[in-house]
Amino acid sequence: MTDISSLLLAMDLTGVFIFGLTGGTMAVRRQLDIFGVIVLSMVTALAGGLLRDLMIGAVPPASLRDDRYLIAALLSGLVAFFFHPQINRLVKPVMVLDAAGLGLFAVAGCGKALTYGLTPVPAVLLGVLTACGGGVVRDVLVAEVPRVLREEIYAMAALLAAVIVIAGAELGLPRTPVAIAAALAGFLLRVVSVWRGWSAPRAPGS
């Protein structure tokens, strides 16, 4: 249990930093000042996990009990502010970072829900909420339709990662390799969906 708890914490903190970078990078592109960059980074990084913890009764939320969450989110904002030219040299940097954070947060959220005794379906939903919550708040704050509602494969990638975690738990497989495989699967589905132009079905005639 200690090993999986450490892994989930590491995934959570890594997801916080990566999602913070997506918020900070977007804030820089929207020409916000340093305060705006840090605020958008921290909101993007922490909102999903905050909602998850409140819904499972893990209070105070981890981001308010453990300084490492706030430090990781703050650091991501500063990195985005000072090193955005280097980040933007990457191919589709926001999308790639977002995909990485998506997979990590879906696994961490679903895994934490399971450790709090939730059954598979609510655990999957909380995994998706953890993965998508921060991005939704980020997009709303910069006056965009949330990516989860309009882009290729987004929530479905988080759903895949969470379902793999549940499947591994139901089959009694070692949780650490399952968690790594689930995060990787969510990341790859998101990236490949953008590359190949896949999208979720839309209403006929829309």
C-alpha positions in Angstrom: 0.0 0.0 0.0 2.9 2.3 0.8 4.4 1.8 -2.7 1.1 2.6 -4.5 0.4 5.5 -2.3 3.9 6.9 -3.1 3.2 6.3 -6.8 -0.2 8.1 -6.7 1.4 11.0 -4.9 4.2 11.2 -7.4 1.7 11.1 -10.3 -0.5 13.7 -8.6 2.5 16.1 -8.1 3.8 15.5 -11.6 0.3 16.1 -13.0 0.0 19.3 -10.9 3.3 20.6 -12.4 2.4 19.6 -16.0 -1.1 21.0 -15.9 0.3 24.2 -14.3 2.6 24.6 -17.3 -0.4 24.3 -19.7 -2.3 27.0 -17.8 0.8 29.3 -17.5 1.7 28.8 -21.2 -1.9 29.7 -22.2 -1.8 32.7 -19.9 1.4 33.9 -21.6 -0.1 33.5 -25.0 -3.1 35.6 -23.9 -0.6 38.3 -22.7 -1.5 38.1 -19.0 0.9 39.6 -16.5 2.9 37.5 -14.1 0.1 37.5 -11.5 -2.3 36.3 -14.2 0.1 33.6 -15.3 0.6 32.3 -11.8 -3.1 32.3 -11.0 -4.0 30.5 -14.2 -1.3 28.0 -13.6 -2.4 27.3 -10.0 -6.1 27.0 -10.9 -5.4 24.7 -13.8 -3.0 22.6 -11.7 -5.2 22.3 -8.5 -8.9 22.5 -9.4 -9.4 18.9 -10.5 -7.7 17.4 -7.4 -9.4 19.9 -5.1 -12.9 18.8 -6.4 -11.9 15.1 -6.2 -10.8 15.4 -2.6 -13.9 17.3 -1.5 -16.2 14.8 -3.2 -14.5 11.8 -1.5 -14.3 13.5 1.9 -10.5 13.8 1.9 -10.6 17.1 3.8 -8.7 19.3 4.0 -7.8 18.6 0.4 -4.3 17.4 -0.3 -3.4 20.6 -2.0 -4.1 22.5 1.2 -2.5 19.9 3.6 0.7 19.3 1.6 2.9 22.3 0.7 4.4 20.4 -2.2 1.2 20.8 -4.3 1.2 24.6 -4.0 4.9 24.7 -4.6 4.7 22.6 -7.7 1.8 24.7 -9.0 3.6 28.0 -8.3 6.9 26.7 -9.8 5.1 25.7 -13.0 3.7 29.2 -13.3 7.2 30.7 -12.9 8.7 28.3 -15.4 6.0 29.1 -18.0 6.5 32.9 -17.4 10.3 32.8 -17.8 10.8 29.9 -20.2 7.8 30.1 -22.5 10.0 30.6 -25.6 11.7 27.3 -25.0 8.4 25.5 -24.2 6.8 26.9 -27.3 9.5 25.5 -29.5 8.0 22.1 -28.8 5.5 20.7 -31.3 2.0 21.6 -30.0 3.4 22.1 -26.5 0.1 22.8 -24.7 -1.6 19.7 -26.2 1.3 17.4 -25.4 1.6 18.7 -21.8 -2.2 18.6 -21.4 -2.2 14.9 -22.6 0.5 14.0 -20.1 -1.3 15.7 -17.3 -4.6 14.1 -18.4 -3.3 10.6 -18.1 -1.5 11.2 -14.8 -4.5 12.9 -13.1 -7.0 10.3 -14.4 -4.9 7.5 -12.8 -4.2 9.4 -9.6 -7.8 10.4 -9.2 -9.2 7.0 -9.8 -6.6 5.3 -7.6 -7.3 7.7 -4.7 -11.0 7.1 -5.1 -10.5 3.4 -4.8 -8.3 3.8 -1.7 -11.2 5.7 -0.1 -13.5 2.7 -0.7 -15.5 3.9 -3.7 -16.9 1.3 -6.1 -15.6 1.2 -9.8 -18.1 3.4 -11.5 -17.8 6.4 -9.1 -14.0 5.9 -9.1 -13.9 6.1 -12.9 -16.0 9.3 -12.8 -13.7 10.9 -10.2 -10.7 10.0 -12.3 -12.2 11.8 -15.2 -13.2 14.7 -13.1 -9.7 15.0 -11.7 -8.2 14.9 -15.2 -10.6 17.4 -16.8 -11.6 19.8 -13.9 -8.5 22.0 -14.0 -8.6 22.3 -17.8 -12.3 23.3 -17.7 -11.6 26.1 -15.3 -8.6 27.2 -17.3 -10.5 27.4 -20.5 -13.4 29.3 -18.9 -11.1 31.9 -17.4 -9.6 32.7 -20.8 -13.1 32.8 -22.4 -12.8 29.5 -24.4 -15.3 26.7 -24.7 -13.8 24.0 -22.5 -11.6 21.6 -24.5 -13.4 18.6 -22.9 -16.6 19.7 -24.7 -15.2 20.4 -28.1 -11.9 18.8 -28.9 -11.0 15.5 -30.5 -10.7 12.8 -27.9 -10.2 14.4 -24.4 -12.5 13.1 -21.7 -12.4 9.7 -23.5 -8.7 9.5 -23.0 -9.1 10.1 -19.3 -11.9 7.6 -19.2 -9.6 5.0 -20.8 -6.9 5.5 -18.2 -9.3 5.2 -15.4 -11.0 2.1 -16.8 -7.6 0.4 -17.1 -6.9 1.2 -13.4 -10.3 -0.4 -12.5 -9.7 -3.4 -14.7 -6.3 -4.0 -13.1 -7.8 -3.8 -9.6 -10.6 -6.2 -10.5 -8.1 -8.7 -12.0 -5.8 -8.4 -9.0 -2.9 -7.2 -11.1 0.1 -5.3 -9.5 -1.1 -1.7 -9.1 2.2 0.1 -9.9 2.6 -1.3 -13.5 -1.1 -1.0 -14.1 -1.0 2.7 -13.1 1.9 3.4 -15.4 0.3 1.6 -18.3 -3.0 3.4 -17.7 -1.4 6.9 -17.7 0.6 6.0 -20.8 -2.6 4.7 -22.6 -4.5 7.9 -21.8 -1.6 10.1 -23.0 -1.2 8.1 -26.2 -4.9 8.1 -27.1 -5.1 11.9 -26.6 -1.9 12.5 -28.7 -2.9 10.0 -31.5 -6.4 11.4 -31.7 -5.0 14.9 -32.4 -2.5 13.5 -34.9 -5.1 11.5 -36.8 -8.0 13.9 -36.4 -10.2 11.6 -34.4 -13.2 13.1 -32.7 -16.1 12.0 -30.6 -19.5 11.7 -32.4 -21.5 14.9 -32.9 -25.2 15.3 -33.5 -26.2 14.6 -37.1 -26.6 17.7 -39.1 -24.8 19.9 -36.5 
